[in-house]
Amino acid sequence: MVLEKIQKANDIKDLDPEELEVLAEEIREFLVKKISETGGHLASNLGVVELTMALHLAFELPKDKMVWDVGHQSYTHKLLTGRKSGFDDLRKYGGMSGFPKRKESACDAFDTGHSSTSISAGLGLVKARDIKGEDHKVISIIGDGSLTGGMAYEALNNASALKSNFIIVLNDNNMSISPNVGGMSNYLNGLRTADAYTELKKGVEDTLAKIPGSGEKIIRQMKKTKSGIKQLFVPGMFFEDMGITYLGPVDGHDVKKLYRVFQDAKRIKHAVLVHVITEKGRGYEPARQNPSGFHGIGPFDIETGEPKSVSEKDSYTDVFSKVICDIGKKNPDVVAITAAMSDGTGLTRFSRKFPERFFDVGIAEEHALTFAAGLAAGGLKPVVALYSSFLQRAYDQTIHDVCLQNLPVVIAVDRAGLVGSDGETHQGLFDLSFLSTVPNLTILSPKNRWEMADMLRFAVDFDGPVALRYPRGEAYEGLEKFRAEIIYGRSEVLYEEEDIAIFFVGHMSELARSVRNELKEIGYSCSLINARFVKPLDTGCLEELAKTHKLFITIEENVLIGGYGEQVLEYVNRAKLDVAVHSFGIPDEYVEHGNVEVLRKEVGLDKEHVTKQIITEFISMQR
């Protein structure tokens, strides 16, 4: 196997030309086989095999720096830098990450996981290089989808002023190549990037500038004429007009052409964008036919492309999807917004039923929130569905545009808590903390599937901004007999006894219930309370239960700092209630990738650890 010859970075340079085509095939076969076993991002990785190979042939790692936007397309990069064995434990706890990680390899120049960041990071690496007087190349690889994010344009605006080399690769997997444009581009690329041409162009301009009175006018007219000709034959004038040289489009599955254009790009003394056309899912028909379905996938059958295990139970996202459609049918003012995540957030069903009331704004969370604020100010009822991790990007808009004006926007915070295999960049562990600081914002979290439905209806009917927080995965079906009416700011007392009171937030209901059952079996008296509202805090419930309990326990899948437990402790101290408080949540650290149950055990959110700690705390109070 040719792939066996790749043991470390730059080994690909030792291969014969005829071996490169074989290597591409072997990489695709390897990726399909391994991801069918472990799960991961498949379609995006299959689409960049040749592109990655050409980059590794054209540049020297780790001296040269590659920044992969988002990073879910970095599997081939990992293979070519000697991490083949790591795919056995891909995205497992303690195993190799599915994203670039600086701690994993010197060839990973920058940790990524969120979209539209690569040009900014690359520009920072370029300026650091220039200030330190170094001579390596910096390459940022960004997808066409990531170019919907405003941050990419902020970075392009800054990059246009560069006076040194910076290579931006636009991986475009949503277009086809026009042969005529491609042929003309190949010719013009070679001409415009040749050293002789660059020197001639500068020499002519310098000479004309010396002509008294009319030299500058002639130069301006030449440039105007040149721009008109370019617009006829050369795509990418947006970039050219910013001062960024545009090369392409180039066939992203032709290693030779890619290699040549990267060699050309190296010679340019400012920012240059190489436009590469690729096909998502290339080489594996199920992924090619359904790239969205194979974006992030669990273990699957290679022959059919079907998942190996499919839950018959609804997830919280499924419940959201069904209920928002039912609400939309009854209320024509309800509109739905997402940021390039219609499938992931469950809004695809709504988009089909009410296409005129559905908006996918692309990877632009900041715009999504302010757009929603405008819709609300115009008399509509917007529901914005985002992953918790991505909502972080729209914090300012949540404060300034939605909540400051007290506009009735519903923020559906999906993938809250531990999400598992995608790791640190995707865990939704901070939303309760950063949202709780915002005035006018109400925060709810459901204990099971039925409360999810009830809370969504409550949120849509509420006259003010609401964040509804729920996790990834199956909706809990326990505690089904408890379905009290949702009253603003009120918790739900499920079992009331004395001594120990366990307060849980949302999907920690299953853990809290099992801990209570364990304590009851041992002989402890224990109440169980569904917080329901993280904001406003139900201080009346706290004051009432403090009369009959010695210990309050709070359980949340959020960082402890600024979370629900800290709010309970602060109020207990401020009100001088005679009760101790012990909080369980996520410690002050980032949580890596892995199975959610394994991660909960690692951070101390499992039944054994919580039960033991409660008993220890209660016994110590008795002394």
C-alpha positions in Angstrom: 0.0 0.0 0.0 1.2 3.5 -0.9 -0.4 4.8 2.3 1.9 2.7 4.4 4.8 4.8 3.0 3.4 7.9 4.8 4.8 7.7 8.3 5.5 11.4 9.0 5.1 14.9 7.6 6.5 15.4 4.1 6.8 11.7 3.3 4.4 12.4 0.4 7.2 14.3 -1.4 9.1 11.0 -1.8 6.3 9.3 -3.8 6.5 8.9 -7.6 3.8 10.8 -9.6 2.0 7.6 -10.5 1.7 6.7 -6.8 -0.2 9.9 -6.0 -3.3 8.7 -7.8 -3.2 5.4 -5.9 -2.7 7.3 -2.6 -5.8 9.3 -3.2 -7.8 6.1 -3.7 -6.3 4.5 -0.6 -7.0 7.5 1.6 -10.7 7.5 0.6 -11.0 3.7 1.2 -9.3 4.2 4.6 -11.5 7.1 5.6 -14.7 5.3 4.6 -13.7 2.2 6.5 -12.5 3.9 9.7 -15.4 6.4 9.9 -17.9 3.6 9.3 -16.5 2.2 12.6 -16.0 5.3 14.7 -18.3 7.9 13.2 -17.0 11.3 12.3 -17.1 13.9 9.4 -17.0 12.0 6.2 -18.4 14.0 3.2 -16.2 17.0 3.8 -13.0 14.9 4.2 -13.7 12.9 1.1 -13.9 16.1 -0.9 -10.5 17.5 0.0 -8.2 14.5 -0.5 -6.4 15.8 -3.5 -6.4 19.4 -2.3 -4.7 18.3 1.0 -2.2 16.2 -0.9 -1.3 19.1 -3.2 -0.8 21.4 -0.1 1.5 18.8 1.5 3.5 18.5 -1.8 3.8 22.3 -2.2 4.6 23.3 1.3 7.0 22.1 4.1 5.5 21.1 7.4 5.7 22.0 10.2 7.7 25.0 9.0 4.9 26.3 6.8 1.6 26.9 8.7 -1.8 25.6 7.6 -5.0 26.8 9.2 -8.1 24.7 8.5 -11.3 26.6 8.9 -13.7 24.7 11.2 -11.3 21.8 10.8 -13.7 18.9 10.2 -12.0 18.4 6.8 -8.5 17.8 8.4 -8.5 13.9 8.4 -6.3 13.6 5.2 -4.0 16.2 6.7 -3.7 14.0 9.8 -3.0 11.0 7.7 -0.2 12.8 5.8 1.4 13.9 9.0 1.8 10.4 10.4 -1.3 10.0 12.5 -2.8 6.9 10.7 -2.9 4.8 13.9 -4.8 7.5 15.7 -7.9 6.8 13.6 -8.6 3.6 15.7 -9.6 5.9 18.5 -10.9 8.9 16.5 -13.0 11.2 18.7 -12.9 8.7 21.6 -12.0 9.9 25.1 -8.2 10.1 25.3 -7.9 9.4 21.5 -7.3 11.6 18.5 -9.5 14.6 18.0 -11.6 15.1 14.9 -10.3 18.6 14.6 -6.8 20.2 14.4 -5.1 20.3 17.8 -1.8 22.0 18.4 -1.1 19.7 21.4 -1.5 16.7 19.0 1.0 17.7 16.3 3.4 20.5 15.4 1.8 20.3 12.0 -1.5 21.6 13.4 -0.8 25.4 13.4 -4.0 26.5 15.1 -6.9 24.8 17.0 -10.2 25.2 15.1 -13.8 24.0 15.4 -15.9 27.1 14.7 -16.5 28.6 11.3 -15.0 31.6 9.5 -11.9 32.0 11.8 -9.1 30.7 9.5 -8.3 34.0 7.7 -8.1 36.0 10.9 -5.9 33.3 12.5 -3.7 33.1 9.4 -3.3 36.8 9.2 -2.1 36.8 12.8 0.4 34.1 12.0 1.6 36.2 8.9 2.1 39.3 11.0 3.9 37.4 13.7 6.2 35.9 11.0 6.9 39.3 9.5 7.7 40.9 12.8 10.0 38.1 13.8 11.7 38.2 10.4 10.9 34.6 9.5 10.3 33.3 6.0 7.8 30.5 6.2 4.4 30.4 4.3 1.0 30.7 5.9 -2.0 29.1 4.2 -5.6 29.4 5.4 -8.1 26.9 3.9 -11.7 28.1 4.1 -14.9 26.7 2.6 -17.5 28.6 0.6 -19.9 28.0 3.5 -17.6 29.7 6.0 -17.5 32.7 3.7 -21.1 33.4 4.8 -19.6 34.4 8.2 -19.0 38.1 8.6 -15.7 37.5 10.5 -14.2 36.2 7.2 -14.8 39.5 5.5 -13.4 41.5 8.4 -10.2 39.4 8.0 -10.2 39.8 4.2 -10.5 43.6 4.7 -7.3 43.6 6.8 -5.5 41.1 4.7 -5.9 43.3 1.6 -3.3 45.7 3.1 -0.6 43.1 3.4 2.8 43.7 1.7 3.9 40.1 2.2 2.7 36.6 1.1 -0.4 35.2 2.6 -2.2 32.3 0.8 -6.0 31.8 1.2 -7.5 28.7 -0.3 -11.2 28.9 -1.0 -12.5 25.3 -1.0 -15.7 25.7 -3.0 -17.8 22.5 -3.1 -21.0 24.0 -4.3 -20.1 24.9 -7.9 -19.0 23.3 -11.1 -16.1 24.5 -13.3 -16.8 26.2 -16.6 -14.2 24.9 -19.1 -13.9 28.2 -20.9 -13.3 30.2 -17.7 -11.0 27.5 -16.4 -8.8 27.6 -19.5 -8.6 31.4 -19.6 -7.8 31.4 -15.9 -5.0 28.9 -16.2 -3.4 31.2 -18.9 -3.9 34.4 -17.0 -2.7 32.9 -13.7 0.6 31.9 -15.2 1.0 35.3 -16.9 0.0 37.4 -13.9 2.1 35.5 -11.4 5.3 35.3 -13.4 8.1 37.3 -12.0 8.9 38.9 -15.3 5.3 40.1 -15.7 5.2 41.6 -12.2 8.5 43.4 -12.8 7.4 44.6 -16.2 4.1 45.9 -14.8 5.9 47.9 -12.1 8.5 49.2 -14.5 5.8 50.5 -16.9 4.0 52.2 -14.1 7.1 53.8 -12.8 8.1 55.1 -16.3 4.6 56.5 -17.0 4.4 58.2 -13.6 7.4 60.4 -14.6 5.6 61.9 -17.6 4.7 65.5 -16.5 1.0 66.3 -16.3 -0.5 63.2 -17.9 1.4 60.2 -16.6 -0.9 59.5 -13.6 -4.0 59.9 -15.9 -2.6 57.3 -18.3 -2.0 54.9 -15.5 -5.5 55.3 -14.2 -7.0 54.8 -17.7 -4.9 51.6 -18.1 -6.1 50.2 -14.8 -9.7 51.0 -15.7 -9.4 49.3 -19.1 -7.6 46.3 -17.5 -10.4 46.0 -14.9 -13.0 45.9 -17.6 -11.2 43.1 -19.5 -10.8 41.2 -16.2 -14.5 41.3 -15.5 -15.2 39.8 -18.9 -12.8 36.9 -18.5 -11.7 36.5 -14.9 -13.9 35.6 -11.9 -13.2 36.8 -8.4 -13.2 40.5 -9.1 -14.6 41.0 -5.6 -11.2 39.9 -4.2 -9.2 41.6 -6.9 -10.9 44.9 -6.2 -9.9 44.5 -2.5 -6.3 44.1 -3.5 -6.2 40.4 -3.1 -4.9 38.5 -6.1 -7.4 35.9 -7.3 -6.2 32.6 -8.9 -8.7 30.1 -10.2 -11.0 28.4 -10.3 -8.9 25.2 -10.2 -10.0 21.6 -10.3 -9.7 20.6 -6.7 -9.2 16.9 -7.7 -6.2 17.5 -10.0 -3.1 17.3 -7.9 -0.8 18.5 -10.7 -2.8 21.7 -11.4 -3.2 22.4 -7.7 0.5 22.0 -7.1 1.3 24.4 -9.9 -1.1 27.1 -8.7 0.3 26.9 -5.2 3.8 27.4 -6.6 2.5 30.5 -8.4 0.8 31.7 -5.2 4.0 31.5 -3.3 5.6 34.2 -5.5 3.0 36.9 -4.8 4.1 39.6 -2.3 0.7 40.2 -0.8 -2.5 38.3 0.0 -3.6 35.8 -2.7 -6.8 33.7 -2.9 -6.8 30.4 -4.7 -10.3 29.3 -5.7 -10.5 25.5 -5.7 -13.6 23.5 -6.8 -14.2 20.2 -5.0 -17.0 17.7 -4.6 -18.2 16.7 -1.2 -18.4 13.0 -0.7 -16.3 12.2 -3.7 -15.4 8.5 -4.0 -18.2 7.1 -1.9 -21.6 7.3 -3.6 -23.9 7.5 -0.5 -21.9 10.5 0.7 -21.8 12.1 -2.7 -25.5 11.7 -3.1 -26.3 13.0 0.4 -23.4 15.1 1.6 -25.5 16.7 4.4 -26.4 13.3 5.8 -22.7 12.3 5.8 -21.4 15.6 7.3 -21.2 14.3 10.8 -22.3 10.7 11.0 -22.2 7.8 13.5 -21.0 4.3 12.6 -22.6 3.1 9.4 -22.8 0.1 7.0 -20.4 0.7 4.1 -22.5 -1.2 1.6 -25.8 0.7 2.2 -24.6 3.9 3.9 -27.2 3.3 6.6 -26.5 4.0 10.3 -25.7 0.9 12.3 -27.9 1.9 15.1 -31.0 4.2 14.9 -32.9 5.2 18.0 -36.6 4.9 17.7 -37.1 7.5 20.4 -37.4 11.2 19.7 -34.6 13.5 20.6 -35.2 16.8 22.2 -34.5 18.3 18.7 -37.2 16.0 17.2 -39.7 17.3 19.8 -38.8 20.9 19.0 -39.2 20.2 15.3 -42.7 18.7 15.7 -44.0 21.3 18.2 -42.7 24.4 16.3 -44.5 23.1 13.2 -47.7 22.7 15.2 -47.3 26.2 16.7 -46.5 27.6 13.2 -49.7 26.1 11.8 -51.8 27.9 14.4 -49.9 31.2 14.6 -49.0 32.8 11.3 -46.7 35.3 13.1 -44.2 32.6 14.1 -41.1 32.6 11.9 -38.0 30.4 12.3 -34.4 31.2 11.8 -31.2 29.1 11.8 -27.6 29.6 10.8 -26.8 26.9 8.2 -28.1 24.2 10.6 -31.6 23.5 9.4 -31.2 19.7 9.7 -29.2 19.8 12.9 -31.7 22.1 14.7 -34.8 20.3 13.4 -36.1 23.2 11.3 -36.1 21.4 8.0 -39.7 20.2 8.6 -40.7 23.8 9.4 -39.0 25.1 6.2 -41.0 22.6 4.1 -44.3 23.5 5.7 -43.8 27.3 5.8 -41.0 28.2 3.4 -42.0 31.9 3.4 -41.5 32.0 7.1 -38.2 30.1 7.3 -34.8 31.8 7.1 -31.4 30.2 6.9 -29.0 33.1 7.1 -25.8 31.0 6.6 -23.0 30.8 9.1 -23.9 34.1 10.6 -25.1 33.8 14.2 -24.6 37.5 14.9 -26.8 38.5 12.0 -29.4 35.8 13.0 -30.0 37.4 16.4 -30.2 41.0 15.1 -32.3 39.9 12.2 -34.7 38.2 14.7 -34.8 41.4 16.7 -35.9 43.2 13.6 -38.5 40.7 12.8 -39.8 41.0 16.4 -39.8 44.8 16.2 -41.9 44.4 13.1 -44.6 42.4 14.9 -43.6 38.8 14.2 -42.6 36.1 16.7 -39.1 34.8 15.7 -37.7 31.5 17.0 -33.9 31.3 16.5 -32.5 27.8 16.7 -28.8 27.6 17.3 -26.3 25.2 19.0 -25.2 26.4 22.4 -21.6 26.5 21.3 -22.4 28.7 18.3 -24.7 31.0 20.3 -21.6 32.2 22.1 -20.8 34.1 18.9 -23.9 36.2 19.1 -23.6 37.3 22.8 -23.5 41.0 22.0 -26.5 40.8 19.7 -28.4 38.9 22.4 -27.7 41.7 24.9 -27.8 44.8 22.7 -30.4 44.1 20.0 -32.8 41.5 21.6 -32.8 41.9 25.4 -32.1 45.6 25.8 -35.3 46.3 23.8 -37.1 43.4 25.6 -38.2 42.0 22.2 -40.1 38.7 22.1 -37.5 36.5 20.5 -37.2 32.8 21.4 -33.7 31.4 21.4 -33.8 27.7 21.1 -30.5 26.6 22.5 -29.8 23.2 21.1 -26.9 20.9 22.0 -26.6 22.4 25.5 -24.4 20.5 27.9 -21.9 17.8 27.0 -22.2 16.9 23.3 -19.5 14.3 23.1 -17.2 13.4 20.2 -16.7 16.9 18.7 -15.0 17.9 21.9 -14.0 21.2 23.4 -15.1 23.5 20.6 -18.6 22.1 20.6 -19.5 21.3 24.2 -22.4 23.6 25.3 -21.2 24.3 28.8 -21.3 28.0 29.1 -24.7 29.2 28.1 -26.4 29.3 31.5 -23.5 31.4 32.8 -23.3 33.9 30.0 -27.1 34.2 29.5 -27.9 34.6 33.2 -26.1 37.9 33.2 -28.5 39.5 30.6 -31.4 41.6 31.9 -34.9 40.9 30.6 -33.9 37.3 29.5 -35.9 34.4 30.8 -34.1 31.0 30.8 -35.9 27.7 30.9 -34.7 24.1 30.6 -37.0 21.0 30.3 -36.8 17.8 32.4 -38.3 15.5 29.8 -39.9 15.3 26.3 -43.3 16.5 27.5 -41.9 19.5 29.4 -39.9 20.3 26.2 -43.2 20.7 24.3 -44.8 22.7 27.1 -41.9 25.0 27.5 -41.7 25.8 23.8 -45.3 26.7 23.7 -44.8 28.9 26.9 -41.8 30.6 25.3 -43.6 31.5 22.1 -46.6 32.9 24.0 -44.3 34.9 26.4 -44.0 38.6 25.8 -40.3 39.0 26.1 -37.0 37.3 25.2 -36.7 33.6 26.2 -33.9 31.1 26.0 -35.0 27.5 25.9 -32.0 25.2 26.7 -32.0 21.5 25.8 -29.4 18.8 25.1 -28.4 16.6 22.2 -29.8 13.0 22.2 -32.9 11.1 23.3 -35.5 13.1 25.2 -36.0 11.7 28.7 -39.3 9.9 29.1 -39.1 9.4 32.9 -41.0 11.5 35.5 -43.9 11.5 33.0 -46.6 11.8 35.7 -45.2 15.2 36.7 -46.6 17.8 34.3 -47.7 20.8 36.3 -48.6 23.9 34.5 -45.6 26.1 33.7 -45.9 29.3 35.8 -43.4 32.1 35.2 -40.4 31.9 37.6 -41.7 28.9 39.5 -39.9 25.6 40.1 -41.7 22.3 40.2 -41.4 20.3 43.5 -41.6 16.6 42.5 -41.0 15.0 45.9 -41.0 16.9 49.1 -39.5 15.4 52.2 -36.8 17.0 54.4 -33.1 17.2 55.2 -31.7 17.0 51.7 -33.2 18.9 48.7 -31.8 18.1 45.2 -32.4 20.9 42.6 -31.7 19.9 39.0 -31.6 21.8 35.8 -33.3 20.4 32.7 -31.9 17.1 31.4 -30.0 16.4 34.7 -33.4 15.1 35.7 -32.5 11.5 35.1 -29.3 11.7 37.1 -31.0 13.6 39.9 -33.8 11.0 40.1 -31.4 8.1 40.2 -29.3 9.8 43.0 -32.5 10.4 45.0 -33.5 6.8 44.7 -30.1 5.7 45.8 -30.2 8.0 48.9 -33.7 6.8 49.7 -32.6 3.1 49.6 -29.8 4.0 52.1 -32.3 5.7 54.4 -31.9 9.4 53.7 -34.9 11.7 53.5 -34.6 13.6 50.2 -36.7 16.1 48.2 -36.5 16.5 44.4 -37.0 19.8 42.7 -37.1 20.6 39.0 -35.6 24.1 38.7 -37.4 24.8 35.4 -36.4 28.5 35.4 -32.7 29.2 35.7 -33.7 32.9 35.4 -35.6 34.2 37.2 -34.5 32.2 40.2 -37.4 30.8 42.3 -36.3 32.4 45.5 -39.6 31.7 47.2 -39.1 28.0 46.7 -35.6 28.3 48.2 -36.8 30.2 51.2 -39.7 27.7 51.9 -37.5 24.6 51.6 -34.8 26.1 53.7 -37.1 25.8 56.7 -37.1 22.0 56.5 -33.8 21.1 54.9 -30.2 21.1 56.0 -28.6 20.7 52.6 -29.3 22.0 49.2 -27.8 20.1 46.2 -27.8 21.6 42.7 -27.0 19.6 39.6 -26.4 21.2 36.2 -24.5 20.3 33.0 -22.9 23.8 32.8 -19.7 25.3 34.2 -20.1 25.9 37.9 -18.8 29.5 37.6 -21.9 31.7 37.0 -24.2 28.8 36.7 -27.5 27.9 38.5 -25.7 26.5 41.6 -23.7 29.6 42.1 -26.9 31.7 41.9 -28.6 29.5 44.5 -25.5 29.8 46.8 -25.4 33.6 46.3 -29.1 33.9 47.2 -28.8 31.6 50.2 -25.9 33.6 51.6 -27.5 37.0 50.8 -30.8 36.0 52.4 -29.0 34.3 55.3 -30.9 31.1 55.0 -29.9 28.4 57.4 -29.0 25.7 54.9 -25.7 24.5 53.3 -25.3 24.4 49.5 -23.3 21.9 47.4 -23.2 22.3 43.6 -22.4 19.7 41.0 -21.5 20.8 37.5 -18.6 21.2 35.1 -15.3 22.3 36.7 -13.3 25.4 35.4 -11.8 23.6 32.4 -12.5 22.6 28.8 -13.9 19.1 28.4 -12.3 17.1 25.6 -14.0 14.7 23.1 -15.5 11.4 24.0 -18.6 9.4 24.8 -21.0 11.6 26.9 -21.4 9.0 29.7 -17.6 8.6 29.9 -17.2 12.4 30.1 -19.8 12.7 32.8 -17.9 10.2 34.9 -14.7 12.2 34.3 -16.2 15.5 35.5 -18.1 13.9 38.4 -21.6 14.0 37.0 -22.4 10.3 37.5 -24.6 8.7 40.0 -21.9 7.1 42.1 -19.8 10.2 42.5 -22.7 12.5 43.2 -24.3 10.1 45.7 -21.0 9.6 47.5 -20.3 13.3 47.7 -23.8 14.1 49.1 -23.5 11.5 51.8 -20.0 12.8 52.7 -21.3 16.3 52.9 -24.4 15.5 54.9 -22.4 13.3 57.4 -19.8 16.1 57.9 -22.7 18.5 58.7 -23.9 16.2 61.5 -20.6 16.3 63.4 
